[in-house]
């Protein structure tokens, strides 16, 4: 499961679905972040949504069946003998249960569904965008401007190299490159996020937009 979530933000695709809610119930409330850092990251992200928000997640795209030992939080674990009750707090849904039989992969069905979905969808479309971002005047700190732009964080957005280019009268502009996943980031969303830095940004122009 930790290896699966190393390269996946969600169980299916690029947005949370009821498949994530189903896995959340299986995983439970506590995960050993040192042993399973990717599961812990995913768990913290999904738990950042309220129960009401999670209930509004769209239905899973493929029928997902979570296999393996159920967590204590899911309510489906069989009652334990009284002598073992003291160990409940240490219950680890990922740990080896000591049986001789090979452990089932908790995400075998999820991985298969994702592979099938990827095969149907095909390659992910990406674009490389080169932008000119102009400050208000020569007094604007260009390092602050570059830092503010790079602080814009969207799923599917990756910032590349930047440089400062002379315009006129001592004014320089920021020229910066980024790569986006077309299905996740639109040009309008990117422009809105950049222009929101209105104390630093006077205007922005797209110099080049190429599919990659």
N, CA, C and O of each residue as an XYZ file, in Angstrom:
848
protein
N       0.833     -1.199      0.000
C       0.000      0.000      0.000
C       0.870      1.251      0.000
O       0.583      2.212     -0.714
N       1.946      1.238      0.812
C       2.825      2.406      0.865
C       3.499      2.626     -0.483
O       3.655      3.767     -0.919
N       3.900      1.546     -1.147
C       4.536      1.661     -2.461
C       3.539      2.187     -3.490
O       3.902      2.984     -4.355
N       2.291      1.746     -3.402
C       1.247      2.209     -4.328
C       1.036      3.716     -4.187
O       0.921      4.423     -5.188
N       0.985      4.211     -2.941
C       0.715      5.628     -2.696
C       1.945      6.510     -2.896
O       1.843      7.735     -2.835
N       3.105      5.899     -3.133
C       4.299      6.682     -3.432
C       4.111      7.493     -4.712
O       4.582      8.626     -4.814
N       3.414      6.900     -5.693
C       3.232      7.561     -6.990
C       1.787      7.954     -7.246
O       1.454      8.374     -8.354
N       0.923      7.827     -6.246
C      -0.501      8.129     -6.434
C      -0.998      9.026     -5.313
O      -0.780      8.734     -4.137
N      -1.666     10.118     -5.672
C      -2.252     10.998     -4.659
C      -3.547     10.425     -4.123
O      -3.908     10.647     -2.967
N      -4.245      9.684     -4.973
C      -5.541      9.114     -4.599
C      -5.623      7.692     -5.130
O      -4.781      7.259     -5.916
N      -6.646      6.974     -4.693
C      -6.824      5.595     -5.130
C      -7.068      5.538     -6.635
O      -6.539      4.667     -7.325
N      -7.882      6.482     -7.141
C      -8.206      6.510     -8.565
C      -8.011      7.924     -9.110
O      -8.593      8.877     -8.593
N      -7.205      8.056    -10.136
C      -7.104      9.331    -10.834
C      -6.465     10.438    -10.014
O      -5.614     10.195     -9.158
N      -6.902     11.673    -10.300
C      -6.284     12.848     -9.716
C      -7.181     13.561     -8.709
O      -6.859     14.666     -8.273
N      -8.300     12.947     -8.335
C      -9.221     13.557     -7.389
C      -9.734     12.483     -6.436
O      -9.821     11.316     -6.818
N     -10.079     12.858     -5.189
C     -10.589     11.857     -4.249
C     -11.946     11.333     -4.672
O     -12.763     12.072     -5.220
N     -12.185     10.054     -4.414
C     -13.467      9.419     -4.705
C     -13.877      8.577     -3.502
O     -13.189      8.548     -2.482
N     -15.009      7.893     -3.641
C     -15.457      7.014     -2.569
C     -14.501      5.840     -2.362
O     -14.536      5.189     -1.319
N     -13.648      5.569     -3.351
C     -12.626      4.532     -3.159
C     -11.660      4.941     -2.052
O     -11.188      4.089     -1.299
N     -11.356      6.255     -1.943
C     -10.496      6.739     -0.859
C     -11.200      6.617      0.488
O     -10.570      6.293      1.495
N     -12.505      6.876      0.505
C     -13.275      6.736      1.745
C     -13.268      5.277      2.194
O     -13.141      4.980      3.382
N     -13.407      4.377      1.231
C     -13.402      2.943      1.549
C     -12.044      2.523      2.129
O     -11.979      1.763      3.095
N     -10.962      3.031      1.523
C      -9.630      2.684      2.025
C      -9.374      3.326      3.378
O      -8.693      2.747      4.224
N      -9.923      4.535      3.586
C      -9.771      5.211      4.874
C     -10.357      4.374      5.997
O      -9.757      4.250      7.065
N     -11.542      3.792      5.755
C     -12.178      2.947      6.765
C     -11.334      1.708      7.053
O     -11.303      1.212      8.179
N     -10.652      1.216      6.024
C      -9.809      0.039      6.198
C      -8.539      0.369      6.982
O      -8.144     -0.377      7.878
N      -7.899      1.497      6.635
C      -6.616      1.858      7.241
C      -6.774      2.222      8.710
O      -5.944      1.835      9.533
N      -7.831      2.964      9.052
C      -8.023      3.402     10.432
C      -7.443      4.780     10.675
O      -7.040      5.472      9.741
N      -7.405      5.166     11.928
C      -7.049      6.547     12.282
C      -5.557      6.767     12.450
O      -5.086      7.890     12.274
N      -4.799      5.732     12.786
C      -3.390      5.920     13.115
C      -2.508      5.041     12.234
O      -2.778      3.853     12.055
N      -1.459      5.635     11.691
C      -0.502      4.917     10.854
C       0.903      5.281     11.326
O       1.176      6.433     11.662
N       1.776      4.304     11.348
C       3.178      4.545     11.700
C       3.834      5.313     10.549
O       4.179      4.726      9.524
N       4.005      6.627     10.724
C       4.505      7.481      9.646
C       5.942      7.141      9.259
O       6.343      7.378      8.119
N       6.726      6.588     10.192
C       8.106      6.242      9.861
C       8.162      5.009      8.971
O       8.989      4.926      8.063
N       7.280      4.052      9.237
C       7.268      2.816      8.439
C       6.492      3.003      7.136
O       6.829      2.410      6.111
N       5.446      3.836      7.188
C       4.576      4.005      6.021
C       4.364      5.493      5.734
O       3.251      5.994      5.896
N       5.413      6.209      5.309
C       5.291      7.662      5.121
C       4.264      8.062      4.073
O       3.588      9.079      4.227
N       4.138      7.275      3.012
C       3.206      7.641      1.944
C       1.758      7.397      2.355
O       0.862      8.156      1.986
N       1.538      6.337      3.119
C       0.192      6.093      3.646
C      -0.184      7.201      4.628
O      -1.319      7.676      4.629
N       0.779      7.615      5.469
C       0.513      8.674      6.444
C       0.179      9.988      5.746
O      -0.719     10.713      6.173
N       0.913     10.296      4.659
C       0.620     11.526      3.901
C      -0.787     11.485      3.322
O      -1.553     12.442      3.427
N      -1.108     10.341      2.703
C      -2.454     10.188      2.125
C      -3.529     10.282      3.215
O      -4.553     10.938      3.022
N      -3.295      9.624      4.363
C      -4.274      9.620      5.452
C      -4.514     11.031      5.976
O      -5.660     11.427      6.192
N      -3.436     11.794      6.182
C      -3.594     13.174      6.672
C      -4.366     14.029      5.680
O      -5.174     14.873      6.068
N      -4.109     13.802      4.391
C      -4.812     14.592      3.369
C      -6.300     14.258      3.352
O      -7.135     15.162      3.348
N      -6.640     12.968      3.342
C      -8.052     12.580      3.289
C      -8.766     13.008      4.568
O      -9.930     13.405      4.522
N      -8.073     12.930      5.715
C      -8.691     13.349      6.985
C      -8.854     14.865      7.081
O      -9.569     15.357      7.954
N      -8.184     15.619      6.173
C      -8.355     17.074      6.183
C      -9.738     17.470      5.677
O     -10.187     18.593      5.903
N     -10.412     16.550      4.992
C     -11.790     16.783      4.564
C     -12.731     16.385      5.703
O     -12.488     15.398      6.398
N     -13.781     17.137      5.886
C     -14.773     16.786      6.900
C     -15.549     15.557      6.436
O     -15.514     15.187      5.262
N     -16.255     14.928      7.391
C     -17.062     13.756      7.040
C     -18.099     14.126      5.990
O     -18.401     13.333      5.098
N     -18.643     15.335      6.099
C     -19.626     15.787      5.122
C     -19.018     15.932      3.736
O     -19.634     15.570      2.734
N     -17.786     16.474      3.691
C     -17.110     16.619      2.398
C     -16.797     15.254      1.787
O     -16.955     15.046      0.583
N     -16.348     14.320      2.644
C     -16.018     12.986      2.130
C     -17.255     12.286      1.575
O     -17.172     11.526      0.611
N     -18.401     12.554      2.196
C     -19.635     11.939      1.715
C     -20.003     12.451      0.319
O     -20.740     11.795     -0.417
N     -19.483     13.627     -0.035
C     -19.785     14.214     -1.345
C     -18.770     13.819     -2.417
O     -18.929     14.190     -3.580
N     -17.730     13.071     -2.040
C     -16.782     12.612     -3.048
C     -17.537     11.832     -4.123
O     -18.488     11.123     -3.795
N     -17.150     11.937     -5.389
C     -17.831     11.165     -6.433
C     -17.637      9.668     -6.234
O     -16.717      9.223     -5.548
N     -18.527      8.912     -6.850
C     -18.452      7.457     -6.739
C     -17.154      6.956     -7.353
O     -16.583      7.592     -8.239
N     -16.702      5.811     -6.870
C     -15.491      5.224     -7.427
C     -15.721      4.876     -8.896
O     -16.816      4.461     -9.277
N     -14.690      5.045     -9.713
C     -14.816      4.839    -11.149
C     -14.878      3.352    -11.498
O     -15.536      2.959    -12.461
N     -14.197      2.544    -10.715
C     -14.222      1.104    -10.902
C     -14.565      0.472     -9.565
O     -14.300      1.050     -8.511
N     -15.153     -0.711     -9.608
C     -15.485     -1.398     -8.362
C     -14.203     -1.760     -7.642
O     -13.415     -2.567     -8.135
N     -13.989     -1.161     -6.468
C     -12.752     -1.362     -5.717
C     -13.040     -2.217     -4.492
O     -13.938     -1.917     -3.707
N     -12.273     -3.276     -4.342
C     -12.403     -4.143     -3.172
C     -11.102     -4.106     -2.402
O     -10.055     -4.475     -2.934
N     -11.151     -3.664     -1.148
C      -9.968     -3.619     -0.301
C      -9.832     -4.949      0.403
O     -10.767     -5.396      1.067
N      -8.672     -5.598      0.270
C      -8.447     -6.911      0.841
C      -7.374     -6.857      1.905
O      -6.583     -5.915      1.959
N      -7.352     -7.874      2.752
C      -6.361     -7.913      3.819
C      -7.036     -7.795      5.169
O      -8.256     -7.922      5.262
N      -6.256     -7.551      6.229
C      -6.810     -7.418      7.564
C      -7.498     -6.079      7.705
O      -6.921     -5.050      7.352
N      -8.718     -6.068      8.213
C      -9.440     -4.824      8.443
C      -8.891     -4.135      9.669
O      -8.448     -4.796     10.608
N      -8.915     -2.784      9.673
C      -8.424     -2.037     10.825
C      -9.461     -2.019     11.920
O     -10.642     -2.269     11.679
N      -9.005     -1.713     13.156
C      -9.928     -1.637     14.279
C     -10.934     -0.530     14.067
O     -12.061     -0.611     14.556
N     -10.529      0.537     13.323
C     -11.420      1.670     13.115
C     -12.557      1.343     12.181
O     -13.574      2.037     12.204
N     -12.431      0.290     11.337
C     -13.463      0.007     10.360
C     -14.653     -0.691     10.979
O     -15.735     -0.708     10.392
N     -14.474     -1.265     12.152
C     -15.578     -1.923     12.827
C     -15.825     -3.323     12.325
O     -16.766     -3.967     12.789
N     -15.021     -3.836     11.386
C     -15.273     -5.154     10.839
C     -14.329     -6.207     11.399
O     -14.437     -7.380     11.040
N     -13.420     -5.819     12.259
C     -12.504     -6.786     12.851
C     -13.241     -7.638     13.864
O     -14.106     -7.145     14.589
N     -12.896     -8.927     13.915
C     -13.546     -9.818     14.862
C     -13.136     -9.462     16.278
O     -12.011     -9.012     16.491
N     -14.038     -9.656     17.278
C     -13.693     -9.343     18.670
C     -12.484    -10.138     19.118
O     -12.319    -11.294     18.731
N     -11.640     -9.525     19.929
C     -10.445    -10.189     20.420
C     -10.702    -10.768     21.812
O     -11.537    -10.258     22.558
N      -9.981    -11.831     22.155
C     -10.102    -12.350     23.517
C      -9.702    -11.297     24.521
O      -8.919    -10.398     24.215
N     -10.246    -11.410     25.734
C      -9.983    -10.418     26.769
C      -8.504    -10.303     27.062
O      -8.017     -9.211     27.354
N      -7.772    -11.421     26.989
C      -6.350    -11.396     27.316
C      -5.562    -10.564     26.319
O      -4.484    -10.063     26.640
N      -6.093    -10.413     25.109
C      -5.367     -9.656     24.097
C      -5.860     -8.233     23.983
O      -5.353     -7.479     23.153
N      -6.827     -7.842     24.783
C      -7.427     -6.511     24.665
C      -6.414     -5.406     24.880
O      -6.532     -4.331     24.293
N      -5.409     -5.662     25.723
C      -4.427     -4.619     26.024
C      -3.604     -4.247     24.806
O      -2.960     -3.198     24.782
N      -3.623     -5.121     23.774
C      -2.808     -4.833     22.591
C      -3.568     -4.065     21.531
O      -3.019     -3.785     20.465
N      -4.832     -3.710     21.799
C      -5.649     -3.063     20.770
C      -5.044     -1.775     20.281
O      -5.121     -1.476     19.089
N      -4.433     -0.987     21.177
C      -3.901      0.315     20.778
C      -2.731      0.186     19.816
O      -2.397      1.131     19.101
N      -2.100     -1.009     19.803
C      -0.934     -1.201     18.956
C      -1.294     -1.900     17.649
O      -0.410     -2.327     16.907
N      -2.588     -2.017     17.366
C      -3.026     -2.743     16.184
C      -2.499     -2.069     14.924
O      -2.695     -0.868     14.737
N      -1.836     -2.822     14.064
C      -1.228     -2.298     12.843
C      -1.849     -3.013     11.648
O      -1.599     -4.202     11.450
N      -2.659     -2.309     10.842
C      -3.313     -2.977      9.728
C      -2.366     -3.449      8.647
O      -2.779     -4.159      7.730
N      -1.076     -3.058      8.740
C      -0.123     -3.447      7.715
C       0.838     -4.521      8.212
O       1.645     -5.034      7.437
N       0.763     -4.862      9.477
C       1.746     -5.767     10.051
C       1.465     -7.213      9.667
O       0.336     -7.571      9.332
N       2.509     -8.041      9.719
C       2.371     -9.466      9.460
C       1.636    -10.095     10.629
O       2.009     -9.890     11.784
N       0.576    -10.872     10.331
C      -0.214    -11.457     11.415
C       0.369    -12.760     11.922
O      -0.208    -13.413     12.792
N       1.538    -13.142     11.365
C       2.198    -14.343     11.872
C       1.738    -15.621     11.208
O       2.315    -16.676     11.474
N       0.715    -15.580     10.348
C       0.244    -16.782      9.682
C       1.271    -17.229      8.658
O       2.040    -16.419      8.139
N       1.278    -18.526      8.370
C       2.203    -19.054      7.384
C       1.785    -18.686      5.969
O       2.625    -18.600      5.073
N       0.475    -18.465      5.761
C      -0.009    -18.134      4.420
C       0.503    -16.763      4.013
O       0.638    -15.886      4.866
N       0.792    -16.553      2.733
C       1.263    -15.243      2.272
C       0.222    -14.172      2.536
O      -0.976    -14.396      2.368
N       0.699    -12.994      2.954
C      -0.220    -11.884      3.234
C      -0.825    -11.382      1.935
O      -0.145    -11.293      0.912
N      -2.125    -11.053      1.986
C      -2.785    -10.510      0.809
C      -2.386     -9.056      0.618
O      -2.172     -8.327      1.587
N      -2.292     -8.651     -0.605
C      -1.970     -7.262     -0.922
C      -3.213     -6.405     -0.718
O      -4.204     -6.614     -1.417
N      -3.206     -5.429      0.228
C      -4.405     -4.642      0.508
C      -4.890     -3.834     -0.677
O      -6.050     -3.424     -0.711
N      -4.022     -3.595     -1.653
C      -4.452     -2.755     -2.780
C      -4.386     -3.510     -4.103
O      -4.254     -2.893     -5.160
N      -4.478     -4.840     -4.056
C      -4.375     -5.594     -5.298
C      -5.477     -5.204     -6.273
O      -5.223     -4.991     -7.459
N      -6.698     -5.113     -5.766
C      -7.811     -4.735     -6.645
C      -7.697     -3.287     -7.077
O      -8.025     -2.946     -8.213
N      -7.225     -2.423     -6.162
C      -7.078     -1.007     -6.487
C      -6.029     -0.822     -7.575
O      -6.247     -0.069     -8.525
N      -4.906     -1.496     -7.447
C      -3.846     -1.363     -8.433
C      -4.308     -1.866     -9.793
O      -3.995     -1.268    -10.823
N      -5.056     -2.970     -9.794
C      -5.549     -3.508    -11.055
C      -6.520     -2.541    -11.713
O      -6.490     -2.348    -12.928
N      -7.390     -1.929    -10.892
C      -8.361     -0.972    -11.431
C      -7.658      0.242    -12.012
O      -8.041      0.753    -13.064
N      -6.615      0.702    -11.310
C      -5.887      1.878    -11.798
C      -5.150      1.559    -13.092
O      -5.110      2.384    -14.005
N      -4.567      0.367    -13.175
C      -3.864     -0.023    -14.392
C      -4.820     -0.082    -15.572
O      -4.488      0.340    -16.680
N      -6.025     -0.619    -15.317
C      -7.023     -0.699    -16.383
C      -7.461      0.686    -16.820
O      -7.648      0.951    -18.008
N      -7.622      1.571    -15.830
C      -8.042      2.939    -16.136
C      -6.972      3.661    -16.952
O      -7.287      4.366    -17.911
N      -5.699      3.483    -16.568
C      -4.598      4.121    -17.282
C      -4.530      3.629    -18.727
O      -4.260      4.400    -19.648
N      -4.780      2.325    -18.910
C      -4.732      1.759    -20.253
C      -5.812      2.362    -21.136
O      -5.600      2.566    -22.331
N      -6.980      2.651    -20.546
C      -8.078      3.231    -21.316
C      -7.835      4.700    -21.622
O      -8.097      5.167    -22.730
N      -7.335      5.418    -20.636
C      -7.187      6.861    -20.778
C      -6.035      7.232    -21.696
O      -6.139      8.195    -22.455
N      -4.939      6.485    -21.640
C      -3.778      6.798    -22.465
C      -2.842      7.764    -21.750
O      -3.027      8.052    -20.567
N      -1.846      8.262    -22.461
C      -0.846      9.147    -21.848
C      -1.474     10.426    -21.295
O      -2.450     10.943    -21.839
N      -0.900     10.920    -20.213
C      -1.379     12.164    -19.605
C      -0.867     13.346    -20.417
O       0.328     13.439    -20.695
N      -1.770     14.252    -20.798
C      -1.375     15.421    -21.579
C      -0.709     16.473    -20.717
O      -1.217     16.817    -19.650
N       0.428     16.987    -21.172
C       1.153     18.022    -20.439
C       1.493     19.179    -21.375
O       1.584     19.007    -22.590
N       1.677     20.352    -20.789
C       2.074     21.528    -21.556
C       3.218     22.236    -20.843
O       3.286     22.263    -19.614
N       4.116     22.810    -21.644
C       5.204     23.643    -21.133
C       4.867     25.091    -21.456
O       4.601     25.432    -22.608
N       4.880     25.949    -20.423
C       4.472     27.340    -20.593
C       5.612     28.265    -20.168
O       6.172     28.121    -19.081
N       5.944     29.210    -21.038
C       6.929     30.246    -20.724
C       6.176     31.560    -20.543
O       5.425     31.974    -21.426
N       6.378     32.217    -19.396
C       5.622     33.422    -19.067
C       6.536     34.587    -18.750
O       7.626     34.414    -18.204
N       6.072     35.783    -19.102
C       6.683     37.035    -18.665
C       5.794     37.646    -17.597
O       4.599     37.839    -17.821
N       6.364     37.953    -16.435
C       5.601     38.557    -15.342
C       6.269     39.881    -14.991
O       7.429     39.913    -14.580
N       5.527     40.968    -15.157
C       6.093     42.307    -14.982
C       5.726     42.878    -13.618
O       4.572     42.796    -13.199
N       6.712     43.460    -12.920
C       6.446     44.121    -11.642
C       5.909     45.530    -11.887
O       5.837     45.994    -13.025
N       5.537     46.196    -10.803
C       5.002     47.541    -10.937
C       6.069     48.558    -11.339
O       5.805     49.451    -12.144
N       7.265     48.424    -10.783
C       8.311     49.403    -11.078
C       9.667     48.817    -10.735
O       9.774     47.656    -10.339
N      10.705     49.634    -10.890
C      12.072     49.181    -10.642
C      12.341     48.942     -9.166
O      13.327     48.293     -8.816
N      11.479     49.457     -8.293
C      11.671     49.287     -6.855
C      11.211     47.913     -6.367
O      11.560     47.510     -5.258
N      10.441     47.194     -7.169
C       9.945     45.878     -6.759
C      11.102     44.901     -6.620
O      11.943     44.791     -7.512
N      11.140     44.195     -5.502
C      12.183     43.196     -5.266
C      11.872     41.960     -6.114
O      10.893     41.258     -5.864
N      12.709     41.705     -7.110
C      12.435     40.613     -8.044
C      12.583     39.239     -7.394
O      11.918     38.284     -7.796
N      13.447     39.141     -6.398
C      13.560     37.865     -5.686
C      12.268     37.568     -4.922
O      11.825     36.422     -4.855
N      11.671     38.618     -4.346
C      10.381     38.427     -3.675
C       9.311     38.036     -4.681
O       8.455     37.197     -4.399
N       9.367     38.650     -5.854
C       8.399     38.325     -6.900
C       8.533     36.871     -7.330
O       7.537     36.154     -7.429
N       9.759     36.439     -7.583
C       9.981     35.052     -7.998
C       9.550     34.080     -6.900
O       8.965     33.033     -7.176
N       9.847     34.444     -5.653
C       9.453     33.576     -4.543
C       7.952     33.458     -4.421
O       7.437     32.376     -4.140
N       7.231     34.569     -4.631
C       5.766     34.550     -4.541
C       5.165     33.691     -5.641
O       4.196     32.969     -5.405
N       5.729     33.761     -6.839
C       5.211     32.959     -7.951
C       5.485     31.475     -7.714
O       4.616     30.631     -7.934
N       6.701     31.165     -7.264
C       7.037     29.758     -7.015
C       6.257     29.177     -5.842
O       6.130     27.958     -5.718
N       5.735     30.047     -4.982
C       4.944     29.569     -3.845
C       3.552     29.117     -4.271
O       2.842     28.486     -3.488
N       3.154     29.430     -5.492
C       1.856     28.969     -6.000
C       1.922     27.457     -6.172
O       2.763     26.943     -6.911
N       1.046     26.760     -5.497
C       1.086     25.298     -5.467
C      -0.253     24.748     -5.941
O      -1.283     24.979     -5.308
N      -0.237     24.034     -7.035
C      -1.433     23.372     -7.561
C      -1.064     21.937     -7.930
O       0.058     21.665     -8.358
N      -1.997     21.044     -7.762
C      -1.756     19.677     -8.218
C      -1.640     19.696     -9.739
O      -2.525     20.199    -10.432
N      -0.550     19.146    -10.248
C      -0.331     19.131    -11.683
C       0.520     20.275    -12.192
O       0.731     20.391    -13.399
N       1.019     21.133    -11.292
C       1.859     22.280    -11.672
C       3.277     22.078    -11.150
O       3.480     21.798     -9.969
N       4.258     22.224    -12.045
C       5.668     22.120    -11.661
C       6.417     23.329    -12.213
O       6.385     23.592    -13.415
N       7.089     24.062    -11.327
C       7.841     25.238    -11.758
C       9.218     24.828    -12.263
O       9.842     23.903    -11.744
N       9.681     25.549    -13.302
C      11.006     25.305    -13.854
C      11.930     26.480    -13.602
O      11.813     27.164    -12.585
N      12.853     26.715    -14.531
C      13.859     27.767    -14.366
C      13.242     29.154    -14.559
O      12.203     29.306    -15.201
N      13.904     30.153    -13.992
C      13.460     31.525    -14.205
C      14.687     32.433    -14.356
O      15.795     32.075    -13.954
N      14.468     33.598    -14.934
C      15.527     34.602    -15.041
C      14.877     35.980    -15.079
O      13.674     36.108    -15.305
N      15.699     37.012    -14.852
C      15.222     38.382    -14.889
C      15.714     39.030    -16.190
O      16.898     38.971    -16.522
N      14.784     39.644    -16.909
C      15.077     40.201    -18.229
C      14.833     41.715    -18.209
O      13.806     42.178    -17.710
N      15.786     42.481    -18.755
C      15.638     43.938    -18.822
C      14.457     44.321    -19.706
O      14.232     43.731    -20.763
N      13.700     45.335    -19.242
C      12.591     45.866    -20.025
C      12.964     47.262    -20.518
O      13.213     47.464    -21.706
N      13.001     48.224    -19.589
C      13.396     49.594    -19.939
C      13.460     50.422    -18.671
O      12.777     50.121    -17.692
N      14.283     51.474    -18.686
C      14.374     52.427    -17.580
C      14.661     51.742    -16.246
O      14.111     52.121    -15.212
N      15.517     50.744    -16.280
C      15.913     50.058    -15.061
C      14.922     49.015    -14.576
O      15.169     48.346    -13.573
N      13.791     48.866    -15.282
C      12.781     47.880    -14.893
C      13.134     46.530    -15.515
O      13.518     46.456    -16.682
N      13.003     45.484    -14.736
C      13.204     44.127    -15.234
C      11.927     43.322    -15.023
O      11.122     43.625    -14.143
N      11.759     42.304    -15.838
C      10.607     41.413    -15.694
C      11.096     40.011    -15.336
O      12.246     39.651    -15.586
N      10.207     39.246    -14.755
C      10.499     37.851    -14.423
C      10.040     36.979    -15.587
O       8.882     37.045    -16.000
N      10.938     36.173    -16.108
C      10.571     35.191    -17.128
C      10.726     33.810    -16.491
O      11.808     33.453    -16.025
N       9.647     33.043    -16.475
C       9.647     31.778    -15.746
C       8.957     30.701    -16.560
O       8.005     30.963    -17.294
N       9.455     29.489    -16.415
C       8.949     28.325    -17.141
C       8.207     27.412    -16.165
O       8.617     27.253    -15.015
N       7.123     26.820    -16.631
C       6.429     25.826    -15.805
C       5.864     24.730    -16.698
O       5.702     24.915    -17.905
N       5.570     23.597    -16.092
C       4.923     22.483    -16.785
C       3.622     22.173    -16.060
O       3.591     22.122    -14.830
N       2.546     21.966    -16.817
C       1.253     21.645    -16.212
C       0.703     20.357    -16.790
O       1.009     19.993    -17.926
N      -0.113     19.667    -15.999
C      -0.923     18.560    -16.502
C      -2.238     19.173    -16.966
O      -2.971     19.764    -16.172
N      -2.531     19.029    -18.244
C      -3.637     19.759    -18.861
C      -4.977     19.511    -18.185
O      -5.797     20.424    -18.084
N      -5.209     18.284    -17.720
C      -6.497     17.958    -17.108
C      -6.655     18.550    -15.715
O      -7.763     18.592    -15.181
N      -5.557     19.006    -15.124
C      -5.610     19.487    -13.743
C      -5.467     20.997    -13.615
O      -6.033     21.599    -12.702
N      -4.722     21.609    -14.512
C      -4.441     23.043    -14.405
C      -4.838     23.737    -15.705
O      -4.416     23.335    -16.789
N      -5.642     24.767    -15.586
C      -6.014     25.554    -16.765
C      -5.230     26.853    -16.783
O      -4.722     27.296    -15.752
N      -5.132     27.466    -17.964
C      -4.446     28.744    -18.071
C      -5.110     29.818    -17.233
O      -4.428     30.666    -16.657
N      -6.440     29.790    -17.157
C      -7.170     30.785    -16.362
C      -6.858     30.644    -14.877
O      -6.667     31.639    -14.178
N      -6.808     29.389    -14.394
C      -6.496     29.164    -12.975
C      -5.101     29.678    -12.655
O      -4.882     30.297    -11.614
N      -4.161     29.418    -13.553
C      -2.780     29.836    -13.339
C      -2.674     31.359    -13.344
O      -1.983     31.939    -12.506
N      -3.358     32.005    -14.286
C      -3.330     33.466    -14.362
C      -3.944     34.089    -13.111
O      -3.406     35.055    -12.570
N      -5.069     33.538    -12.651
C      -5.718     34.071    -11.448
C      -4.798     33.976    -10.241
O      -4.723     34.903     -9.435
N      -4.096     32.850    -10.118
C      -3.199     32.651     -8.974
C      -2.028     33.628     -9.027
O      -1.607     34.144     -7.992
N      -1.501     33.886    -10.220
C      -0.375     34.811    -10.359
C      -0.813     36.244    -10.095
O      -0.145     36.973     -9.361
N      -1.931     36.654    -10.689
C      -2.398     38.029    -10.551
C      -2.919     38.329     -9.147
O      -3.122     39.491     -8.795
N      -3.137     37.287     -8.344
C      -3.553     37.504     -6.954
C      -2.445     38.182     -6.147
O      -2.716     38.775     -5.103
N      -1.211     38.099     -6.618
C      -0.083     38.797     -5.977
C      -0.040     40.237     -6.488
O       0.958     40.663     -7.069
N      -1.124     40.984     -6.272
C      -1.272     42.290     -6.901
C      -0.331     43.356     -6.357
O      -0.175     44.405     -6.980
N       0.298     43.115     -5.213
C       1.261     44.092     -4.708
C       2.597     43.995     -5.433
O       3.399     44.927     -5.401
N       2.828     42.863     -6.085
C       4.099     42.646     -6.781
C       3.931     42.581     -8.296
O       4.828     42.973     -9.042
N       2.775     42.084     -8.748
C       2.578     41.804    -10.164
C       1.718     42.878    -10.820
O       0.609     43.167    -10.371
N       2.249     43.462    -11.890
C       1.459     44.411    -12.681
C       0.715     43.690    -13.797
O      -0.460     43.961    -14.047
N       1.414     42.755    -14.475
C       0.792     42.041    -15.586
C       1.569     40.763    -15.870
O       2.691     40.580    -15.399
N       0.950     39.887    -16.645
C       1.630     38.671    -17.078
C       1.258     38.390    -18.533
O       0.149     38.693    -18.974
N       2.190     37.813    -19.257
C       1.958     37.438    -20.652
C       2.529     36.035    -20.876
O       3.570     35.672    -20.328
N       1.824     35.270    -21.687
C       2.325     33.944    -22.065
C       3.150     34.088    -23.330
O       2.636     34.475    -24.380
N       4.429     33.774    -23.224
C       5.353     33.899    -24.345
C       5.255     32.692    -25.266
O       5.277     32.825    -26.490
N       5.146     31.498    -24.654
C       5.072     30.262    -25.453
C       4.296     29.215    -24.665
O       4.420     29.118    -23.444
N       3.499     28.436    -25.379
C       2.706     27.352    -24.777
C       2.845     26.155    -25.710
O       2.304     26.158    -26.815
N       3.566     25.140    -25.266
C       3.835     23.974    -26.113
C       3.413     22.688    -25.428
O       3.617     22.522    -24.225
N       2.828     21.784    -26.188
C       2.508     20.454    -25.683
C       3.789     19.643    -25.540
O       4.690     19.729    -26.375
N       3.858     18.855    -24.473
C       5.051     18.024    -24.258
C       4.630     16.571    -24.102
O       5.478     15.700    -23.912
